[in-house]
Amino acid sequence: AMQFTDALGTTPRIARFPDGASCEIADVAGLTALLESNGIATSRVTHYTEARRWVAVGAVVLIASLLLAYRYGVPVAAEMVANRLPPRALKNIGDQALATLDQLVFSPTEISPERQAEIVAAFTQLRQPQLHGQSVKVLFRKSDVVGANAMALPSGDVIVTDGLLGILKDDRELLGVLLHESGHVARRHSMKLLLEDSVVQLFLAWYVGDVNTLTVTAPTTLARAKYSREFEQEADDEAAAA
């Protein structure tokens, strides 16, 4: 009627009695000999832990499983969660990220309102990718940290920096960049990047449905975002299809 924990090296074993009481036994070898003398054989778990070969094999299998899960499982899970989030949740995360970036990274643009309106008007005349309930809004910011760049937020806001406008010689180049960023919005790449950046946050978003924790790390992750080659190709494909 009694139960004993498995023998794991010199770790004390626990004897559990039917009434719920327990006893810690430090003499592991003596207990093992006592049990075996009464016909109670050592468990397979104990044999495996004592066999270095099986310990090594188990360690290799565990590490390989974790690497495979991180390499393939996390991106798949992130895509599933990102595609299921409603536009309202994406807007909330994007708006809070932009507010933080405006405090830490961005400063007001020096591009004239007329020039901004000209760019936005030209962009709105283009056929957009399938945005699945979202819309793209072009915003202008200045940043010495980000430099010449464009950035798509989960909300659908696309940030264009003054530095980028300063190096482009043709508005068609700029429109190509904006369509590319629209492709990131359509595929929800920034949201997937946020989820992939933390397995814990991914689990909370998938299992609990809580994405509020992402608003804390979103600004940092987006500011240093480097999309994979696959994400960049998908954004190009979306832009070309539009």
C-alpha positions as CSV (number, residue, x, y, z in Angstrom):
1,A,0.0,0.0,0.0
2,M,3.0,2.3,0.3
3,Q,4.5,4.3,-2.6
4,F,8.2,5.3,-3.1
5,T,9.6,7.9,-5.3
6,D,12.2,6.7,-7.9
7,A,15.8,6.6,-7.0
8,L,17.7,9.5,-8.7
9,G,21.3,9.4,-7.8
10,T,21.8,10.3,-4.1
11,T,18.6,12.3,-3.9
12,P,16.6,11.2,-0.8
13,R,13.6,9.1,-1.6
14,I,10.2,9.7,-0.2
15,A,8.0,6.9,1.3
16,R,4.3,7.8,1.1
17,F,1.8,6.1,3.5
18,P,-1.9,5.3,2.8
19,D,-3.0,7.9,5.3
20,G,-1.1,10.7,3.5
21,A,1.9,10.8,5.7
22,S,5.4,10.7,4.2
23,C,8.9,9.9,5.3
24,E,12.1,11.1,3.7
25,I,14.8,8.4,3.5
26,A,18.4,9.6,3.1
27,D,19.9,6.0,3.0
28,V,19.0,5.5,-0.7
29,A,21.2,2.4,-1.1
30,G,19.8,0.8,2.0
31,L,16.2,1.4,1.0
32,T,16.9,0.0,-2.5
33,A,18.4,-3.1,-1.0
34,L,15.5,-3.5,1.4
35,L,12.9,-3.2,-1.4
36,E,14.8,-5.6,-3.7
37,S,15.1,-8.2,-0.9
38,N,11.3,-8.1,-0.7
39,G,10.8,-8.6,-4.5
40,I,10.3,-4.9,-5.4
41,A,12.5,-4.3,-8.4
42,T,14.1,-0.9,-9.2
43,S,12.0,1.0,-11.8
44,R,13.0,1.6,-15.4
45,V,13.3,5.3,-14.7
46,T,16.1,4.6,-12.2
47,H,17.9,2.3,-14.6
48,Y,17.7,4.9,-17.4
49,T,19.1,7.7,-15.1
50,E,22.0,5.4,-14.1
51,A,22.9,4.6,-17.8
52,R,25.1,7.4,-19.1
53,R,24.3,6.4,-22.7
54,W,20.6,6.8,-22.2
55,V,21.1,10.1,-20.3
56,A,23.2,11.4,-23.3
57,V,20.6,10.2,-25.8
58,G,17.8,11.8,-23.8
59,A,19.7,15.1,-23.6
60,V,20.3,15.1,-27.4
61,V,16.7,14.3,-28.1
62,L,15.5,17.1,-25.7
63,I,17.8,19.7,-27.2
64,A,16.8,18.7,-30.7
65,S,13.2,18.9,-29.8
66,L,13.5,22.3,-28.3
67,L,15.4,23.6,-31.3
68,L,12.9,22.2,-33.8
69,A,10.0,23.7,-31.7
70,Y,11.7,27.1,-31.7
71,R,12.6,27.0,-35.4
72,Y,9.3,25.7,-36.7
73,G,6.7,25.5,-34.0
74,V,7.0,29.1,-32.7
75,P,6.6,30.7,-36.2
76,V,3.6,28.6,-37.0
77,A,2.0,29.4,-33.6
78,A,2.8,33.1,-34.1
79,E,1.1,33.1,-37.5
80,M,-2.0,31.4,-36.2
81,V,-2.4,33.9,-33.3
82,A,-1.6,37.0,-35.4
83,N,-4.1,36.0,-38.1
84,R,-6.8,35.5,-35.5
85,L,-6.4,38.8,-33.7
86,P,-9.2,41.3,-34.4
87,P,-8.2,44.7,-36.0
88,R,-9.2,46.5,-32.8
89,A,-6.5,44.6,-30.8
90,L,-3.9,45.3,-33.6
91,K,-4.8,49.0,-33.5
92,N,-4.5,49.2,-29.7
93,I,-1.0,47.6,-29.8
94,G,0.1,49.8,-32.7
95,D,-1.2,53.0,-31.1
96,Q,0.5,52.4,-27.8
97,A,3.7,51.5,-29.6
98,L,3.6,54.7,-31.7
99,A,3.1,56.8,-28.6
100,T,6.1,55.3,-26.9
101,L,8.3,55.6,-30.1
102,D,7.2,59.2,-30.4
103,Q,8.7,59.8,-26.9
104,L,11.9,57.8,-27.3
105,V,12.8,57.6,-31.0
106,F,10.8,59.9,-33.2
107,S,10.5,63.7,-33.4
108,P,8.1,65.9,-35.4
109,T,8.7,65.7,-39.2
110,E,10.2,68.7,-41.1
111,I,8.4,67.7,-44.3
112,S,5.9,70.4,-45.3
113,P,2.2,69.6,-45.0
114,E,1.8,70.2,-48.7
115,R,4.5,67.6,-49.5
116,Q,3.0,65.1,-47.1
117,A,-0.5,65.5,-48.7
118,E,1.0,65.1,-52.1
119,I,2.6,61.7,-51.1
120,V,-0.5,60.5,-49.3
121,A,-2.7,61.4,-52.3
122,A,-0.4,59.5,-54.7
123,F,-0.4,56.5,-52.4
124,T,-4.2,56.3,-52.0
125,Q,-4.6,56.2,-55.7
126,L,-2.7,52.9,-55.8
127,R,-4.5,49.5,-55.5
128,Q,-3.7,48.1,-52.0
129,P,-3.1,44.5,-51.0
130,Q,-5.8,42.6,-49.2
131,L,-5.7,44.1,-45.7
132,H,-8.3,42.0,-44.0
133,G,-10.3,44.7,-42.2
134,Q,-7.3,47.0,-41.7
135,S,-6.3,50.2,-43.4
136,V,-2.9,51.8,-44.1
137,K,-2.2,55.3,-42.8
138,V,1.0,57.0,-43.9
139,L,2.7,59.0,-41.1
140,F,5.8,61.1,-41.2
141,R,8.5,61.4,-38.5
142,K,12.1,62.5,-38.1
143,S,14.6,60.2,-36.3
144,D,18.3,60.2,-36.0
145,V,18.1,56.7,-34.4
146,V,16.1,55.0,-37.1
147,G,17.7,57.0,-40.0
148,A,16.4,56.5,-43.6
149,N,13.7,54.0,-43.0
150,A,10.0,53.0,-43.2
151,M,8.2,51.0,-40.6
152,A,4.9,49.2,-40.5
153,L,3.1,49.0,-37.2
154,P,0.5,46.3,-36.2
155,S,-2.2,49.0,-36.4
156,G,-1.6,49.6,-40.1
157,D,0.3,52.9,-39.6
158,V,3.3,53.1,-41.9
159,I,6.0,55.5,-40.6
160,V,8.2,57.2,-43.2
161,T,11.2,59.1,-41.9
162,D,12.6,62.3,-43.2
163,G,15.9,60.6,-43.9
164,L,14.2,58.2,-46.3
165,L,12.6,61.0,-48.3
166,G,16.0,62.7,-48.4
167,I,17.7,59.9,-50.3
168,L,15.0,58.9,-52.7
169,K,15.2,60.6,-56.0
170,D,11.9,59.5,-57.5
171,D,8.4,59.3,-55.9
172,R,7.9,56.0,-57.6
173,E,10.6,54.6,-55.4
174,L,8.8,55.9,-52.4
175,L,5.5,54.5,-53.5
176,G,7.2,51.1,-54.0
177,V,8.4,51.3,-50.4
178,L,5.0,52.2,-49.2
179,L,3.4,49.3,-51.0
180,H,6.0,47.0,-49.6
181,E,5.2,48.2,-46.1
182,S,1.5,47.7,-46.9
183,G,2.4,44.1,-47.7
184,H,3.9,43.8,-44.2
185,V,0.5,45.1,-42.8
186,A,-1.4,42.6,-44.9
187,R,0.6,39.7,-43.7
188,R,0.7,41.0,-40.1
189,H,4.4,40.6,-40.0
190,S,5.0,43.1,-37.2
191,M,2.5,41.3,-35.0
192,K,4.1,37.9,-35.8
193,L,7.5,39.4,-35.0
194,L,6.2,40.6,-31.6
195,L,4.8,37.1,-30.8
196,E,7.9,35.3,-32.0
197,D,10.1,37.6,-29.8
198,S,8.7,36.1,-26.6
199,V,7.5,32.5,-26.3
200,V,5.9,33.4,-23.0
201,Q,3.9,36.2,-24.6
202,L,3.0,33.9,-27.5
203,F,1.6,31.3,-25.0
204,L,-0.4,34.0,-23.2
205,A,-1.9,35.3,-26.4
206,W,-2.7,31.9,-27.7
207,Y,-4.0,30.2,-24.5
208,V,-5.4,33.1,-22.5
209,G,-6.1,35.5,-25.3
210,D,-4.2,38.3,-23.5
211,V,-2.2,40.5,-25.8
212,N,-1.8,43.5,-23.4
213,T,1.7,42.4,-22.4
214,L,2.8,42.9,-25.9
215,T,2.3,46.7,-25.6
216,V,5.2,46.9,-23.2
217,T,7.8,45.2,-25.5
218,A,6.3,46.4,-28.8
219,P,8.3,49.7,-29.1
220,T,11.6,48.1,-28.5
221,T,11.0,45.1,-30.8
222,L,9.6,47.3,-33.6
223,A,12.4,49.8,-33.4
224,R,15.1,47.1,-33.9
225,A,12.9,45.0,-36.2
226,K,14.6,43.0,-38.8
227,Y,12.2,40.9,-40.9
228,S,13.3,37.5,-42.1
229,R,14.0,37.1,-45.8
230,E,10.7,35.1,-46.0
231,F,8.8,38.1,-44.6
232,E,10.4,40.5,-47.0
233,Q,9.6,38.3,-49.9
234,E,6.0,38.0,-48.8
235,A,5.7,41.8,-48.5
236,D,7.2,42.2,-52.0
237,D,4.7,39.6,-53.4
238,E,1.8,41.4,-51.8
239,A,2.9,44.7,-53.3
240,A,3.4,43.2,-56.7
241,A,0.0,41.5,-56.6
242,A,-1.7,44.8,-55.8
